[in-house]
Amino acid sequence: MYSFKIGVMLDSFRLPIDQALAKAEEVGGQGLQVYATYGEMAPENLSQADRREFLRKVKAHGLVISALCGDLGKGFTDPELNPGLIEKSKRILDLAVELETNVVTTHIGRVPEDPSDATYRIMQEACHELAEYADSLNAHFAIETGPEPAARLRAFLDTLGSRGVAVNYDPANLTMCVDDDAVKGVYELKDYIVHTHAKDGMRGTKPPFIEVPLGQGDVRWDGYLKALDEIGYRGFLTIERECGETPEKDIALAVRFLKEKIN
């Protein structure tokens, strides 16, 4: 029915990399995303031989890399920190290209509502530099949705004049964090979506929102997948499970849920 591919966030298994790769294949994933911001997968900790060996292992399990996660946990709102964060982000993008993907997902901080806000301009300057570098590699830094409504993010991206900074669409984040319509948001951001996270959540709980297994939350999956198809998206739905006591079970459930929806 749909031409999407199913990926899994390798770190969601909470296992050593070799075991997580085996699980990703076992649950039926076609691709994977992995954090490249710390530990053994950080660019500074990977020799050229390490990079080749990781890619070999990925392919040996019949998988491809859908994206790297380059979220450094700070965003790009501090002009004193930004030069170092931008430099590290560029190195993560270099690694992504070597690992045969052209997407690095990230968080840039919450885009202010007022474009005249000083933070807005600081974020613009950082994203201009990131976009220029990504364009030089035919790649993308993909901002994860959620800190602000889709329309505000779209307006910000339109000021950059580039798809070097694009969108990693997370429908649960929009639903949980800002109570935005995740279906409508697809059409708002259609020109920028290069990767998606498959995650679900609910508002109106304590705390104000909670992540739940796929299909058990407030994301309107039928409408959401139809919207992605209508804008011509053909990429990955990458399952991310950030909480819960049985991640492997939840990820396997999510793969089955998505297969039933797209086949």
C-alpha positions in Angstrom: 0.0 0.0 0.0 2.8 2.4 0.9 6.4 2.6 -0.1 7.9 3.5 3.3 10.8 1.6 4.9 10.9 0.6 8.6 14.0 1.5 10.7 14.8 1.1 14.3 16.8 3.3 16.7 19.7 1.0 17.6 20.2 2.7 21.0 16.5 1.9 21.9 17.4 -1.7 22.5 19.8 -0.6 25.3 22.2 -3.3 24.3 25.9 -3.4 23.1 26.1 -2.6 19.5 26.7 -6.1 18.1 23.7 -7.5 20.1 21.5 -4.5 19.1 22.4 -5.1 15.4 21.3 -8.7 15.7 18.0 -7.6 17.4 17.4 -5.0 14.7 17.5 -7.7 12.1 15.5 -10.2 14.2 12.5 -7.8 14.7 12.3 -7.2 11.0 13.9 -3.8 10.6 15.2 -2.7 7.2 17.5 0.1 8.5 18.7 1.7 11.7 19.6 5.0 13.2 22.4 5.2 15.9 23.6 8.0 18.2 27.0 9.4 17.1 27.4 12.0 19.8 29.2 10.0 22.6 30.9 6.7 23.3 32.2 4.3 20.7 30.2 5.8 17.8 31.4 9.3 18.3 33.5 10.5 15.3 36.5 11.2 17.5 36.5 7.6 18.8 36.2 5.9 15.4 39.2 5.1 13.3 38.8 4.7 9.5 39.0 0.9 10.1 36.3 1.1 12.8 34.0 2.9 10.4 34.5 0.4 7.7 33.9 -2.5 10.2 30.7 -1.0 11.6 29.3 -0.5 8.1 30.3 -4.1 7.2 28.4 -5.4 10.3 25.4 -3.4 9.4 25.3 -4.8 5.9 26.0 -8.3 7.1 22.7 -8.1 9.0 20.9 -7.0 5.8 20.4 -3.4 7.1 21.3 0.1 5.9 21.8 3.2 8.0 18.8 5.6 7.7 20.4 8.4 9.7 22.8 9.2 12.5 21.6 11.0 15.6 23.7 14.2 16.2 21.7 15.7 19.0 24.3 17.3 21.3 21.8 18.1 23.9 22.2 21.9 23.9 20.7 23.2 20.7 22.3 26.2 19.0 21.0 29.1 21.1 24.3 30.1 22.8 26.7 32.1 20.6 29.6 31.2 22.9 29.0 27.5 22.6 27.8 27.4 19.0 31.3 27.3 17.3 32.2 24.1 19.1 28.8 22.5 18.6 28.7 23.4 14.9 32.2 21.9 14.4 31.2 18.6 16.2 28.0 18.5 14.1 30.0 18.8 10.9 32.2 15.9 12.0 29.1 13.8 12.6 27.8 14.6 9.2 31.2 13.6 7.7 30.8 10.3 9.5 27.2 9.9 8.2 28.4 10.2 4.6 31.1 7.6 5.2 28.5 5.3 6.6 26.4 5.8 3.4 23.6 8.0 4.8 23.1 11.7 4.2 21.0 12.5 7.2 22.0 13.6 10.7 19.1 14.3 13.0 19.4 17.0 15.7 17.7 19.5 18.0 18.4 23.1 17.5 16.5 24.5 20.5 13.1 26.0 20.6 12.5 28.5 17.8 11.2 31.7 19.3 7.7 32.9 18.3 9.0 36.4 17.6 11.6 36.5 14.7 13.0 39.7 16.1 14.1 37.8 19.3 17.9 37.8 19.6 17.8 34.0 20.0 16.1 33.6 16.7 18.9 35.4 14.9 21.5 33.3 16.8 19.8 30.1 15.7 19.6 31.4 12.1 23.3 32.1 12.0 24.1 28.6 13.3 21.7 26.9 10.9 23.0 28.9 7.9 26.5 27.5 8.6 25.2 24.0 9.1 23.1 24.2 5.9 26.0 25.5 3.8 28.2 22.6 5.0 25.4 20.0 4.5 24.8 21.4 1.0 28.4 20.9 0.1 28.0 17.2 0.9 24.5 16.8 -0.6 23.3 15.9 2.9 21.0 17.2 5.6 20.9 18.2 9.2 17.4 17.2 10.1 15.7 19.2 12.9 13.5 17.0 15.0 9.9 18.3 15.4 8.4 19.0 18.8 9.7 22.1 20.6 7.5 24.4 18.5 4.4 24.0 16.3 5.1 22.8 12.7 4.1 26.2 11.2 6.6 28.1 13.2 9.4 25.6 12.3 8.4 26.0 8.6 8.6 29.7 8.8 12.1 29.5 10.3 13.3 27.0 7.7 12.0 29.2 4.9 14.4 32.0 6.0 17.4 29.7 5.4 16.9 29.2 1.7 18.3 25.7 1.8 17.3 22.1 2.5 20.8 21.5 4.0 18.9 22.0 7.3 15.7 20.0 6.9 13.3 18.0 9.1 13.2 14.8 11.1 9.4 14.5 11.6 8.4 13.0 14.9 4.6 13.0 15.1 4.6 12.0 18.8 6.7 15.0 19.8 4.3 17.4 18.1 1.3 15.6 19.7 2.8 15.4 23.2 4.9 18.5 23.6 2.9 21.3 21.8 -0.5 19.7 21.1 0.0 20.2 17.4 -1.9 18.3 14.7 0.7 15.9 13.4 -1.2 15.2 10.2 -1.6 18.8 9.3 2.1 19.3 10.2 3.2 17.0 7.4 1.7 19.3 4.9 3.2 22.3 6.6 6.7 20.8 6.4 6.3 18.8 3.2 9.2 20.5 1.5 11.7 19.7 4.3 10.9 16.2 5.6 13.9 13.8 4.9 13.5 11.3 7.8 10.9 10.4 10.4 10.7 8.9 13.8 7.9 6.4 14.5 6.9 7.1 18.1 3.6 7.5 19.9 2.4 9.4 23.0 -0.4 10.9 25.0 -1.2 14.3 26.4 -3.3 15.1 29.5 -1.4 12.7 31.7 0.9 13.3 34.7 3.5 14.4 33.8 1.8 16.5 31.1 2.6 13.9 28.4 3.9 10.4 28.2 5.4 8.2 25.5 3.6 4.9 24.9 4.1 1.9 22.6 3.2 2.5 18.9 -0.5 2.5 18.2 -1.5 3.1 21.9 -1.3 6.9 21.9 -2.8 10.0 20.3 -1.0 9.9 16.9 -3.6 9.4 14.2 -1.5 6.8 12.2 -3.9 6.3 9.3 -4.1 10.0 8.5 -0.4 10.5 9.3 0.8 7.8 6.9 -1.6 8.9 4.2 -0.3 12.5 4.5 3.3 11.3 4.2 2.4 9.3 1.1 0.6 12.2 -0.4 3.6 14.6 -0.1 5.8 12.0 -1.8 7.8 10.8 1.2 9.3 7.4 0.5 11.9 7.2 3.3 12.2 5.6 6.7 9.8 5.4 9.6 12.4 4.8 12.3 11.1 3.4 15.5 12.3 5.2 18.6 11.4 3.9 22.1 12.8 6.2 24.8 11.2 4.6 27.8 9.5 1.5 29.0 10.7 -1.7 30.7 10.6 -4.0 27.6 12.2 -2.1 24.7 12.8 -5.2 22.5 9.2 -6.3 22.9 7.9 -2.7 22.2 10.1 -2.3 19.2 9.0 -5.7 17.7 5.4 -4.7 18.4 6.0 -1.4 16.6 7.5 -3.1 13.5 4.4 -5.4 13.3 2.1 -2.4 13.8 3.8 -0.5 10.9 3.9 -3.5 8.6 0.2 -3.9 9.0 -0.4 -0.3 8.3 1.8 0.1 5.2 1.3 -3.3 3.5 
